[in-house]
């Protein structure tokens, strides 16, 4: 067996002076380039944010001319407090005294004119009506009997007249037939009079019976129930409270209007037919259009006020009697206050949340071409959460009501 020669290991030595391969140099060249690109991107973002500030998301509301749609030219004359009332209202009572036996309505019930609201105990009246009807039937039967007898007497008289003309009967028999005919006619007249009297008694009994039914005098709604079943009611209630004077209180809700007390020193500014804006205390955010229907021609000496009645242009089912209201009287165009001699300025209503404080004054931000523009205003409170401004905001413009604290003049905004 031959001995193998040793292997040559000289090729395994590392040449430390040789240059590195291209794959090892690639990462070292990429890192500086990437860092430079990142620096350029950061610089570009900084420049873009400086020249293009970020948009602020806001909520807006439309400014409205007071008392009208956007763009309407309305001026505020004065305001007055009052209540909602119904022109057609009644405390419904009975025409006769009696004990209330049945009641068919409750508070809030809607009824029609003539509908029965309640019934008194009426056994006596019913019995009297039945007796009167029976007497009428008897009288009518007696009249029919008298009429039949009269016809028989008339026929007998006619036959005897014919026989007497032929000489077959005596004059005495004819005379008796004539007398019987006249008596029969008189009895018919008496029966007719008796029938008419019976009819009158029956109608009277019917009226007395109907008085025990309490009916609605007009269509409307029941506001209050004044009596309960079992209580005694009377057209004239007793002073001791033993009897009730009314069963229910009802009102015609189609005749609701506002009665406002206007100071007599300013009543000259109000005229019939002028526009008005009605704000209910129950719904301070809602406004209802109306107009002056009547100025009562008398003043309250103690309160020094004049009662002004304002009608709703369109009734709303939420409006209820006795609600408290605030009535704002409006003119159609800016002019001059004839009482004070001062010019009247147009009033624009905006939400109170739109008013902010900046630079020591009240301001609002109006959206113009995608930016928030700050304007100074002089607000004064209105009903609800609204304020009135006479300058700085035009009808129909959008004012910012909600925005971040970073909102500033000329900020770019986006409406939510």
C-alpha positions as CSV (number, residue, x, y, z in Angstrom):
1,X,0.0,0.0,0.0
2,X,1.5,3.3,-1.1
3,X,1.6,6.3,1.3
4,X,-0.4,9.3,0.2
5,X,1.3,12.7,-0.2
6,X,0.3,15.5,2.2
7,X,-2.3,18.0,0.8
8,X,-1.3,21.6,-0.1
9,X,-3.1,24.0,2.4
10,X,-1.5,27.1,1.3
11,X,-4.6,28.2,-0.7
12,X,-6.6,28.5,2.5
13,X,-4.7,31.6,3.8
14,X,-6.5,35.0,3.9
15,X,-5.1,37.8,1.9
16,X,-5.6,40.8,4.2
17,X,-4.3,43.2,1.6
18,X,-6.9,42.3,-1.0
19,X,-9.8,44.9,-1.7
20,X,-13.3,44.0,-0.3
21,X,-15.9,42.7,-2.7
22,X,-18.7,44.9,-4.3
23,X,-21.5,43.2,-2.2
24,X,-19.9,44.4,1.0
25,X,-19.7,48.0,-0.1
26,X,-23.4,48.4,-1.2
27,X,-25.0,49.0,2.3
28,X,-22.4,51.6,3.2
29,X,-23.2,53.6,0.1
30,X,-27.1,53.3,0.5
31,X,-27.3,54.6,4.1
32,X,-26.1,58.2,3.4
33,X,-28.4,58.4,0.4
34,X,-31.5,57.3,2.4
35,X,-30.6,59.8,5.2
36,X,-30.5,62.6,2.7
37,X,-33.8,61.6,1.2
38,X,-35.5,61.6,4.7
39,X,-34.0,65.1,5.4
40,X,-35.5,66.4,2.1
41,X,-38.9,64.9,2.9
42,X,-38.9,66.4,6.4
43,X,-38.0,69.8,5.0
44,X,-40.7,69.6,2.4
45,X,-43.4,68.7,5.0
46,X,-42.2,71.6,7.2
47,X,-42.5,74.0,4.3
48,X,-45.9,72.7,3.2
49,X,-47.3,72.9,6.7
50,X,-46.0,76.4,7.1
51,X,-47.6,77.6,3.8
52,X,-50.7,75.3,4.1
53,X,-52.0,75.2,7.7
54,X,-54.1,72.2,8.6
55,X,-57.9,72.5,8.4
56,X,-60.0,72.8,11.5
57,X,-63.3,70.9,11.7
58,X,-66.1,73.2,12.8
59,X,-69.9,73.3,13.2
60,X,-71.8,76.2,11.8
61,X,-75.3,77.8,11.9
62,X,-77.0,80.2,9.6
63,X,-77.6,83.8,10.7
64,X,-81.2,84.8,10.2
65,X,-82.9,88.1,10.0
66,X,-85.0,88.3,13.1
67,X,-88.6,87.3,12.4
68,X,-88.0,86.1,8.9
69,X,-86.1,83.8,6.6
70,X,-82.5,84.5,5.8
71,X,-82.2,87.7,3.8
72,X,-85.5,89.1,5.1
73,X,-85.4,92.7,6.2
74,X,-87.0,92.8,9.6
75,X,-86.6,95.2,12.5
76,X,-87.4,94.7,16.1
77,X,-89.8,97.2,17.7
78,X,-90.2,95.9,21.2
79,X,-90.9,92.7,23.2
80,X,-93.6,91.8,25.7
81,X,-94.5,88.9,27.9
82,X,-97.9,87.1,27.8
83,X,-99.7,83.8,27.7
84,X,-101.4,81.6,25.2
85,X,-105.2,81.8,25.5
86,X,-108.2,80.6,23.4
87,X,-110.6,83.1,22.0
88,X,-113.4,80.4,22.3
89,X,-113.4,79.1,25.8
90,X,-116.2,78.1,28.1
91,X,-117.0,76.6,31.5
92,X,-119.8,74.2,30.5
93,X,-122.6,73.9,33.0
94,X,-126.1,72.6,33.1
95,X,-129.4,74.4,32.6
96,X,-131.1,72.6,35.5
97,X,-129.9,71.5,38.9
98,X,-129.4,67.8,39.4
99,X,-127.0,65.0,40.4
100,X,-124.4,64.1,37.8
101,X,-125.0,60.5,36.8
102,X,-122.5,59.9,34.0
103,X,-119.5,61.8,32.6
104,X,-118.1,60.8,29.2
105,X,-115.0,63.0,28.9
106,X,-111.6,63.4,30.6
107,X,-108.9,66.1,30.5
108,X,-107.6,66.3,26.9
109,X,-110.7,64.7,25.3
110,X,-111.5,66.1,21.9
111,X,-115.2,66.6,21.3
112,X,-117.4,67.9,18.5
113,X,-120.1,70.5,18.7
114,X,-123.3,69.0,20.2
115,X,-121.5,65.9,21.6
116,X,-122.9,64.8,25.0
117,X,-120.4,65.4,27.8
118,X,-122.4,64.2,30.8
119,X,-125.9,63.2,31.9
120,X,-127.8,64.2,35.1
121,X,-130.3,61.9,36.8
122,X,-133.4,62.3,34.7
123,X,-136.0,59.7,35.7
124,X,-138.6,62.4,36.6
125,X,-138.0,64.2,33.3
126,X,-138.1,61.0,31.4
127,X,-141.4,60.0,33.0
128,X,-142.9,63.4,32.3
129,X,-141.9,63.0,28.7
130,X,-143.4,59.6,28.3
131,X,-146.7,60.9,29.9
132,X,-146.8,63.9,27.5
133,X,-146.2,61.6,24.6
134,X,-149.0,59.3,25.7
135,X,-151.4,62.3,26.1
136,X,-150.4,63.4,22.6
137,X,-151.2,60.0,21.2
138,X,-154.6,60.1,22.9
139,X,-155.4,63.5,21.6
140,X,-154.4,62.5,18.1
141,X,-156.7,59.4,18.4
142,X,-159.6,61.6,19.6
143,X,-159.0,64.0,16.7
144,X,-159.2,61.1,14.3
145,X,-162.4,59.9,15.9
146,X,-163.9,63.4,15.7
147,X,-162.9,63.7,12.1
148,X,-164.6,60.4,11.2
149,X,-167.8,61.4,13.0
150,X,-167.7,64.7,11.2
151,X,-167.4,62.9,7.8
152,X,-170.4,60.7,8.7
153,X,-172.5,63.7,9.7
154,X,-171.6,65.5,6.5
155,X,-172.6,62.4,4.4
156,X,-175.9,62.1,6.3
157,X,-176.7,65.7,5.8
158,X,-176.0,65.4,2.1
159,X,-178.4,62.4,1.7
160,X,-181.2,64.2,3.6
161,X,-180.8,67.3,1.4
162,X,-181.3,65.1,-1.6
163,X,-184.3,63.3,-0.1
164,X,-185.8,66.6,1.0
165,X,-185.5,68.0,-2.5
166,X,-187.6,65.0,-3.7
167,X,-190.1,65.6,-0.9
168,X,-189.3,62.3,0.8
169,X,-188.3,63.7,4.2
170,X,-189.5,66.5,6.4
171,X,-187.7,69.7,7.1
172,X,-187.2,68.7,10.7
173,X,-185.1,65.8,9.8
174,X,-183.0,68.0,7.6
175,X,-182.6,70.5,10.4
176,X,-181.4,67.7,12.8
177,X,-178.9,66.5,10.2
178,X,-177.6,70.0,9.7
179,X,-177.2,70.5,13.5
180,X,-175.4,67.1,13.9
181,X,-173.0,68.1,11.1
182,X,-172.1,71.4,12.7
183,X,-171.6,69.7,16.1
184,X,-169.3,67.2,14.5
185,X,-167.3,70.0,12.9
186,X,-167.0,71.8,16.2
187,X,-165.7,68.6,17.9
188,X,-163.1,68.3,15.2
189,X,-161.8,71.8,15.9
190,X,-161.8,71.0,19.6
191,X,-159.9,67.8,19.0
192,X,-157.3,69.7,16.8
193,X,-156.8,72.2,19.6
194,X,-156.4,69.4,22.1
195,X,-153.9,67.8,19.9
196,X,-151.9,71.0,19.5
197,X,-151.9,71.5,23.2
198,X,-150.6,67.9,23.7
199,X,-147.9,68.5,21.2
200,X,-146.8,71.6,23.0
201,X,-146.7,69.7,26.3
202,X,-144.7,67.0,24.7
203,X,-142.2,69.5,23.3
204,X,-141.9,71.1,26.7
205,X,-141.3,67.7,28.3
206,X,-138.7,66.9,25.6
207,X,-136.9,70.2,26.3
208,X,-136.8,69.5,30.1
209,X,-135.5,66.0,29.4
210,X,-132.8,67.4,27.0
211,X,-131.6,69.8,29.7
212,X,-130.3,66.8,31.7
213,X,-127.9,66.2,28.9
214,X,-124.8,68.5,28.9
215,X,-123.6,69.0,25.4
216,X,-120.5,70.7,24.0
217,X,-121.2,74.2,22.8
218,X,-118.5,74.0,20.2
219,X,-115.8,71.7,18.9
220,X,-112.6,71.7,21.0
221,X,-110.7,70.0,23.8
222,X,-111.5,69.5,27.5
223,X,-109.1,71.4,29.6
224,X,-110.3,70.6,33.1
225,X,-112.9,68.3,34.7
226,X,-114.8,70.4,37.2
227,X,-117.2,67.8,38.7
228,X,-117.3,64.1,39.4
229,X,-120.1,61.6,39.1
230,X,-122.4,61.8,42.0
231,X,-121.9,65.5,42.7
232,X,-124.8,68.0,42.4
233,X,-124.4,70.6,39.7
234,X,-126.4,73.7,39.2
235,X,-126.4,76.7,36.9
236,X,-126.0,78.9,40.0
237,X,-123.5,77.2,42.4
238,X,-124.1,77.6,46.1
239,X,-121.8,79.7,48.2
240,X,-121.1,76.9,50.6
241,X,-119.6,74.7,47.8
242,X,-122.2,72.0,48.0
243,X,-123.0,72.3,44.3
244,X,-120.8,72.7,41.3
245,X,-121.4,75.4,38.8
246,X,-119.7,73.6,35.8
247,X,-119.0,70.1,34.7
248,X,-115.9,70.8,32.4
249,X,-113.9,73.7,31.1
250,X,-113.2,73.4,27.4
251,X,-111.5,75.5,24.7
252,X,-111.4,75.6,20.9
253,X,-107.7,74.9,20.2
254,X,-108.2,76.3,16.7
255,X,-108.6,79.8,18.2
256,X,-105.4,79.9,20.2
257,X,-103.6,83.2,20.3
258,X,-101.3,85.2,22.5
259,X,-102.3,88.0,25.0
260,X,-99.4,90.2,25.8
261,X,-99.2,93.2,28.1
262,X,-97.4,96.1,26.4
263,X,-96.3,99.1,28.4
264,X,-98.6,102.0,27.6
265,X,-95.6,104.1,26.9
266,X,-94.6,102.0,23.9
267,X,-98.0,100.8,22.6
268,X,-97.9,103.5,20.0
269,X,-95.2,101.5,18.2
270,X,-97.6,98.6,17.7
271,X,-100.3,98.5,15.1
272,X,-102.8,95.9,14.0
273,X,-101.6,93.5,11.3
274,X,-97.9,94.1,12.0
275,X,-95.6,91.0,12.1
276,X,-94.6,89.4,15.4
277,X,-92.4,86.5,16.5
278,X,-93.7,84.3,19.3
279,X,-91.3,82.3,21.5
280,X,-92.8,79.8,24.0
281,X,-91.2,79.3,27.4
282,X,-91.7,75.6,26.9
283,X,-89.8,75.6,23.6
284,X,-87.2,78.4,23.8
285,X,-85.5,77.2,20.7
286,X,-88.6,77.4,18.5
287,X,-90.0,80.6,16.9
288,X,-93.5,80.9,15.7
289,X,-94.6,83.6,13.2
290,X,-97.6,85.7,14.0
291,X,-99.3,89.0,13.6
292,X,-101.1,91.5,15.7
293,X,-104.8,90.7,15.6
294,X,-106.2,93.3,18.0
295,X,-105.1,96.1,20.3
296,X,-107.7,96.2,23.2
297,X,-108.9,99.8,23.4
298,X,-108.4,100.2,27.1
299,X,-105.5,100.2,29.6
300,X,-104.8,98.5,32.9
301,X,-104.6,101.3,35.4
302,X,-102.7,99.3,38.0
303,X,-100.1,97.8,35.6
304,X,-100.0,100.7,33.1
305,X,-100.2,98.2,30.2
306,X,-102.4,97.7,27.2
307,X,-103.5,94.2,26.2
308,X,-102.4,93.2,22.7
309,X,-103.7,90.0,21.0
310,X,-101.3,88.3,18.7
311,X,-102.6,85.5,16.4
312,X,-100.5,82.6,15.1
313,X,-99.9,82.5,11.4
314,X,-99.9,78.7,11.6
315,X,-100.9,76.7,14.7
316,X,-98.6,74.1,16.0
317,X,-100.0,71.1,18.0
318,X,-97.4,71.7,20.7
319,X,-98.9,75.1,21.6
320,X,-101.3,74.7,24.6
321,X,-103.5,77.2,26.5
322,X,-101.9,79.1,29.4
323,X,-98.3,78.6,28.2
324,X,-96.0,81.5,28.9
325,X,-94.7,83.3,25.8
326,X,-92.5,86.2,24.8
327,X,-93.8,88.2,21.8
328,X,-91.4,90.3,19.7
329,X,-93.0,92.9,17.5
330,X,-91.3,93.4,14.1
331,X,-91.4,96.0,11.4
332,X,-91.1,95.2,7.8
333,X,-88.1,97.4,7.0
334,X,-85.6,99.6,8.9
335,X,-86.9,103.0,9.6
336,X,-87.3,105.6,12.3
337,X,-89.0,105.0,15.7
338,X,-91.8,107.5,15.6
339,X,-92.1,107.5,19.4
340,X,-88.5,108.1,20.3
341,X,-87.3,109.7,17.0
342,X,-84.3,107.3,16.7
343,X,-83.4,105.1,13.7
344,X,-84.2,101.4,13.9
345,X,-81.4,99.0,12.8
346,X,-81.9,95.6,11.3
347,X,-81.4,92.8,13.8
348,X,-79.8,89.5,12.9
349,X,-80.3,86.5,15.2
350,X,-77.4,84.0,15.8
351,X,-76.8,81.2,18.4
352,X,-75.2,82.5,21.6
353,X,-72.6,79.8,21.2
354,X,-71.2,81.6,18.2
355,X,-70.1,84.6,20.3
356,X,-66.5,84.4,21.6
357,X,-64.2,86.8,23.4
358,X,-61.0,87.9,21.7
359,X,-58.8,90.9,22.1
360,X,-61.0,92.1,24.9
361,X,-64.2,92.3,22.8
362,X,-67.1,90.0,21.6
363,X,-66.4,88.4,18.2
364,X,-67.8,85.8,15.9
365,X,-66.2,83.7,13.2
366,X,-67.8,83.7,9.8
367,X,-66.9,81.1,7.2
368,X,-65.7,82.8,4.0
369,X,-64.2,80.7,1.2
370,X,-63.1,77.9,3.5
371,X,-61.6,80.2,6.1
372,X,-62.7,81.5,9.5
373,X,-63.0,85.3,9.4
374,X,-63.2,87.1,12.8
375,X,-65.7,90.0,13.1
376,X,-66.6,92.1,16.1
377,X,-70.2,92.3,17.3
378,X,-72.3,93.8,20.0
379,X,-74.7,91.0,21.0
380,X,-77.8,91.3,23.2
381,X,-79.8,88.4,24.4
382,X,-83.0,87.1,22.9
383,X,-85.3,84.3,23.9
384,X,-83.7,80.9,24.3
385,X,-80.1,80.5,23.3
386,X,-80.0,83.2,20.7
387,X,-78.5,86.7,20.6
388,X,-79.2,89.6,18.3
389,X,-76.5,91.6,16.5
390,X,-77.1,94.6,14.4
391,X,-73.7,94.7,12.7
392,X,-70.9,92.4,11.7
393,X,-73.0,89.5,10.4
394,X,-75.3,89.6,7.4
395,X,-78.5,87.4,7.0
396,X,-77.7,84.1,5.5
397,X,-74.0,83.9,6.5
398,X,-72.6,80.9,8.3
399,X,-71.2,81.5,11.8
400,X,-69.1,79.0,13.6
401,X,-70.8,77.6,16.8
402,X,-68.4,74.8,17.7
403,X,-64.6,74.6,17.0
404,X,-61.4,73.6,18.7
405,X,-59.6,76.1,20.9
406,X,-56.9,76.5,18.2
407,X,-59.4,78.3,15.9
408,X,-58.0,81.7,14.9
409,X,-58.6,84.4,12.3
410,X,-58.0,83.2,8.7
411,X,-57.8,79.5,9.9
412,X,-58.8,77.0,7.2
413,X,-61.9,75.3,8.3
414,X,-64.0,72.3,7.2
415,X,-67.7,72.1,8.1
416,X,-68.7,68.9,9.8
